Amino acid sequence: MDTISVNKFRDNLKSVVEQVVSRHEPLKVTRRTGDAFVVVSADDWEREQETLHVLQNKDLMQQIAQSLETHHKGLGYQPTKEQMDEITGL
């Protein structure tokens, strides 16, 4: 994560915010007192919140683990050739 002083952040607000949004990378802004805050795009924030929700949901994590185990054993759902052709647009 890149870091910038609050003065540089303030002086270049428009370009810095555009950079954060377009690169999808958070930016740490530091103050003279040593305190800091992070600037992140709204889309990235929502994605992070969704990830945290999944990781904190015990039942959902168990379901994912079971699905992964089934997949590794090759016991998961196998679409037919016709279904695959429809999915891939062939």
C-alpha positions in Angstrom: 0.0 0.0 0.0 1.4 3.4 -1.0 1.6 6.1 1.6 1.2 9.9 1.2 1.2 12.8 3.6 -2.0 14.5 4.3 -0.7 17.8 2.8 0.2 16.1 -0.5 -3.2 14.3 -0.4 -5.0 17.6 0.1 -3.0 19.4 -2.6 -3.6 16.6 -5.2 -7.0 15.4 -4.0 -8.6 14.9 -7.4 -5.7 13.1 -9.0 -5.0 11.0 -5.9 -8.6 9.9 -5.6 -8.8 9.1 -9.4 -5.6 6.9 -8.9 -7.1 5.0 -6.0 -10.3 4.3 -7.9 -8.6 3.3 -11.2 -5.8 1.2 -9.7 -8.1 -0.5 -7.1 -5.3 0.0 -4.6 -5.9 1.6 -1.1 -3.8 4.6 -0.2 -2.5 5.3 3.4 -2.6 9.0 4.3 -0.4 10.0 7.2 -0.8 13.1 9.5 2.0 14.9 11.3 0.7 13.5 14.6 1.4 10.0 13.3 -2.3 9.2 12.9 -3.2 7.8 9.5 -6.3 6.9 7.5 -6.9 4.8 4.4 -8.6 5.9 1.2 -10.3 3.1 -0.8 -12.8 3.1 -3.6 -16.4 2.3 -2.8 -16.4 -0.8 -5.1 -13.3 -2.1 -3.3 -14.7 -1.4 0.1 -17.9 -3.3 -0.8 -15.9 -6.3 -2.1 -13.8 -6.3 1.1 -17.0 -6.3 3.2 -18.5 -9.2 1.2 -15.3 -11.2 1.7 -15.3 -10.5 5.5 -18.9 -11.6 5.6 -18.1 -14.9 4.0 -15.1 -15.5 6.1 -17.0 -14.8 9.3 -19.9 -17.1 8.4 -19.1 -20.5 9.9 -21.8 -22.3 8.0 -20.9 -20.8 4.7 -17.2 -21.6 5.2 -18.1 -25.2 6.0 -20.2 -25.4 2.8 -17.2 -24.0 0.8 -14.8 -26.5 2.4 -17.2 -29.4 1.6 -17.6 -28.2 -2.0 -13.9 -28.0 -2.4 -13.4 -31.5 -1.0 -16.1 -32.8 -3.4 -14.4 -31.0 -6.3 -11.0 -32.4 -5.5 -12.4 -36.0 -5.4 -14.1 -35.4 -8.8 -17.5 -36.0 -7.3 -19.0 -32.7 -8.1 -21.6 -31.8 -10.7 -20.7 -32.7 -14.2 -22.7 -30.9 -16.9 -23.6 -32.7 -20.1 -21.9 -31.9 -23.4 -25.1 -30.0 -24.5 -25.0 -28.0 -21.3 -21.3 -27.2 -21.8 -22.0 -26.1 -25.4 -24.8 -23.9 -24.2 -22.6 -22.4 -21.4 -19.7 -21.8 -23.8 -21.9 -20.6 -26.7 -20.8 -23.3 -29.1 
